[in-house]
Amino acid sequence: MASSKKFKKSEDKKLSYAEMVTKRDELKKEYMDLRFQMVVGHVDNPMQKRQMRHEIARLNTFIHQHDLEELRSKAVEAVRASAAAN
C-alpha cells in the first residue's frame, strides 16, 4: 500500500532539485497503483488519491519554479556578457 506521508511546503522547498524530481516520480507511481486499487475496490482511504494529486502538483510547482530561476539566471548572465562585450 502506498505510504502517503503529508509534507509541508517548507519541507518540500528544502529538497534539492533531484530529490524533488525523484519524489514526484515516486508519488506518480504510487498514485497509479492507488488508482488501480480503487478500480479493484481495495482502498481504505479514498481521499488519499486527492491528497496525492495535490502533493504531485505542489512538487511540480516547485520544480517549475526552480527551472524558471535557472533560466532567469542564465538570461541575466547572457545580458551581462553581451553588455560587457560592447
BELLIN-V809683 format. One record per residue. N is the residue number from 1. RES is the residue in one small letter. PHI is phi in whole degrees, -180 to 180 (* if undefined). D_FIRST is the distance of its C-alpha to the first C-alpha in whole Angstrom. Layout:
((N RES PHI D_FIRST) (N RES PHI D_FIRST))
This chain:
((1 m * 0) (2 a -70 4) (3 s -97 6) (4 s -88 9) (5 k -92 12) (6 k -78 15) (7 f -114 18) (8 k -90 22) (9 k -56 24) (10 s -64 26) (11 e -70 23) (12 d -68 22) (13 k -67 26) (14 k -76 27) (15 l -71 24) (16 s -75 26) (17 y -59 26) (18 a -64 25) (19 e -66 22) (20 m -64 21) (21 v -65 21) (22 t -62 19) (23 k -63 17) (24 r -62 17) (25 d -65 16) (26 e -64 13) (27 l -65 12) (28 k -62 14) (29 k -65 12) (30 e -62 8) (31 y -63 11) (32 m -64 12) (33 d -62 8) (34 l -65 8) (35 r -60 12) (36 f -63 11) (37 q -64 9) (38 m -68 12) (39 v -66 14) (40 v -71 13) (41 g 102 13) (42 h -115 10) (43 v -120 9) (44 d -78 10) (45 n -126 11) (46 p -65 13) (47 m -73 14) (48 q -62 11) (49 k -62 12) (50 r -65 16) (51 q -61 15) (52 m -66 13) (53 r -60 16) (54 h -67 18) (55 e -65 17) (56 i -64 18) (57 a -63 21) (58 r -63 22) (59 l -65 21) (60 n -60 23) (61 t -64 26) (62 f -64 26) (63 i -65 26) (64 h -65 29) (65 q -61 31) (66 h -63 31) (67 d -61 32) (68 l -66 35) (69 e -61 36) (70 e -64 36) (71 l -65 38) (72 r -64 41) (73 s -65 41) (74 k -67 42) (75 a -66 44) (76 v -63 46) (77 e -63 47) (78 a -66 48) (79 v -66 51) (80 r -64 52) (81 a -65 53) (82 s -72 55) (83 a -71 56) (84 a -71 57) (85 a -73 59) (86 n -86 61))
